[in-house]
Amino acid sequence: MVGNLTLIIANSMALVEKNDMDVEVFLDIIRNSAFYYKYIDIKAPRMLKGEYDDPNFSVNGLVKDLK
């Protein structure tokens, strides 16, 4: 599940940025919707800053989730 959520968050933010939209506005919309999950507030800021050095999730766990 974590792997899929990470993929969804990353792809959504990339799509928003590609279309010259404000990612923070997008995240605020998500936070106030049924799609909100606390994990978004943990991963999204780090993704926006390009901080990938401490993933907080093992590669083995990611592979298991994405199967």
ZADO-1210 file (C-alpha; in nm, 4 decimals, padded with zeros to 6 digits):
<atoms>
<atom x="00.0000" y="00.0000" z="00.0000" code="MET" pos="1"/>
<atom x="00.2800" y="00.2460" z="00.0850" code="VAL" pos="2"/>
<atom x="00.4449" y="00.1914" z="-00.2530" code="GLY" pos="3"/>
<atom x="00.1216" y="00.2614" z="-00.4363" code="ASN" pos="4"/>
<atom x="00.0516" y="00.5746" z="-00.2309" code="LEU" pos="5"/>
<atom x="00.4025" y="00.7039" z="-00.3007" code="THR" pos="6"/>
<atom x="00.3550" y="00.6439" z="-00.6720" code="LEU" pos="7"/>
<atom x="00.0162" y="00.8179" z="-00.6747" code="ILE" pos="8"/>
<atom x="00.1449" y="01.1196" z="-00.4828" code="ILE" pos="9"/>
<atom x="00.4543" y="01.1566" z="-00.7034" code="ALA" pos="10"/>
<atom x="00.2630" y="01.1198" z="-01.0297" code="ASN" pos="11"/>
<atom x="-00.0102" y="01.3586" z="-00.9196" code="SER" pos="12"/>
<atom x="00.2361" y="01.6278" z="-00.8149" code="MET" pos="13"/>
<atom x="00.4333" y="01.5853" z="-01.1384" code="ALA" pos="14"/>
<atom x="00.1161" y="01.6261" z="-01.3420" code="LEU" pos="15"/>
<atom x="00.0168" y="01.9363" z="-01.1458" code="VAL" pos="16"/>
<atom x="00.3632" y="02.0911" z="-01.1901" code="GLU" pos="17"/>
<atom x="00.3750" y="02.0020" z="-01.5607" code="LYS" pos="18"/>
<atom x="00.0525" y="02.1951" z="-01.6108" code="ASN" pos="19"/>
<atom x="00.1932" y="02.5014" z="-01.4312" code="ASP" pos="20"/>
<atom x="-00.0438" y="02.4620" z="-01.1389" code="MET" pos="21"/>
<atom x="00.0415" y="02.5327" z="-00.7749" code="ASP" pos="22"/>
<atom x="00.1254" y="02.2063" z="-00.5995" code="VAL" pos="23"/>
<atom x="00.0426" y="02.3532" z="-00.2567" code="GLU" pos="24"/>
<atom x="-00.3089" y="02.4415" z="-00.3764" code="VAL" pos="25"/>
<atom x="-00.3454" y="02.0873" z="-00.5094" code="PHE" pos="26"/>
<atom x="-00.2290" y="01.9425" z="-00.1762" code="LEU" pos="27"/>
<atom x="-00.4723" y="02.1658" z="00.0151" code="ASP" pos="28"/>
<atom x="-00.7562" y="02.0373" z="-00.2029" code="ILE" pos="29"/>
<atom x="-00.6535" y="01.6795" z="-00.1328" code="ILE" pos="30"/>
<atom x="-00.6222" y="01.7473" z="00.2409" code="ARG" pos="31"/>
<atom x="-00.9863" y="01.8581" z="00.2466" code="ASN" pos="32"/>
<atom x="-01.1188" y="01.5632" z="00.0509" code="SER" pos="33"/>
<atom x="-01.2027" y="01.1972" z="00.0977" code="ALA" pos="34"/>
<atom x="-00.8696" y="01.1164" z="-00.0731" code="PHE" pos="35"/>
<atom x="-00.6658" y="01.2584" z="00.2157" code="TYR" pos="36"/>
<atom x="-00.4214" y="01.0291" z="00.3891" code="TYR" pos="37"/>
<atom x="-00.1715" y="01.1500" z="00.6539" code="LYS" pos="38"/>
<atom x="00.1082" y="00.9895" z="00.4525" code="TYR" pos="39"/>
<atom x="00.0691" y="01.2723" z="00.1985" code="ILE" pos="40"/>
<atom x="00.1855" y="01.5254" z="00.4588" code="ASP" pos="41"/>
<atom x="00.4893" y="01.3115" z="00.5321" code="ILE" pos="42"/>
<atom x="00.6045" y="01.2429" z="00.1760" code="LYS" pos="43"/>
<atom x="00.4863" y="01.5378" z="-00.0359" code="ALA" pos="44"/>
<atom x="00.7091" y="01.8065" z="00.1233" code="PRO" pos="45"/>
<atom x="01.0143" y="01.5832" z="00.0946" code="ARG" pos="46"/>
<atom x="00.9348" y="01.5066" z="-00.2698" code="MET" pos="47"/>
<atom x="00.8947" y="01.8783" z="-00.3459" code="LEU" pos="48"/>
<atom x="01.2377" y="01.9466" z="-00.1932" code="LYS" pos="49"/>
<atom x="01.3957" y="01.6509" z="-00.3744" code="GLY" pos="50"/>
<atom x="01.4912" y="01.4872" z="-00.0451" code="GLU" pos="51"/>
<atom x="01.5178" y="01.1178" z="-00.1223" code="TYR" pos="52"/>
<atom x="01.8121" y="01.0217" z="00.0983" code="ASP" pos="53"/>
<atom x="01.5984" y="00.8770" z="00.3814" code="ASP" pos="54"/>
<atom x="01.3062" y="00.6880" z="00.2258" code="PRO" pos="55"/>
<atom x="01.1651" y="00.5522" z="00.5563" code="ASN" pos="56"/>
<atom x="01.0586" y="00.2403" z="00.3684" code="PHE" pos="57"/>
<atom x="01.2556" y="-00.0612" z="00.2550" code="SER" pos="58"/>
<atom x="01.3011" y="-00.1549" z="-00.1089" code="VAL" pos="59"/>
<atom x="01.1742" y="-00.5034" z="-00.0251" code="ASN" pos="60"/>
<atom x="00.8540" y="-00.3512" z="00.1129" code="GLY" pos="61"/>
<atom x="00.8147" y="-00.1377" z="-00.1963" code="LEU" pos="62"/>
<atom x="00.8590" y="-00.4348" z="-00.4308" code="VAL" pos="63"/>
<atom x="00.6020" y="-00.6321" z="-00.2298" code="LYS" pos="64"/>
<atom x="00.3505" y="-00.3456" z="-00.2502" code="ASP" pos="65"/>
<atom x="00.3919" y="-00.2951" z="-00.6237" code="LEU" pos="66"/>
<atom x="00.3381" y="-00.6624" z="-00.7144" code="LYS" pos="67"/>
</atoms>
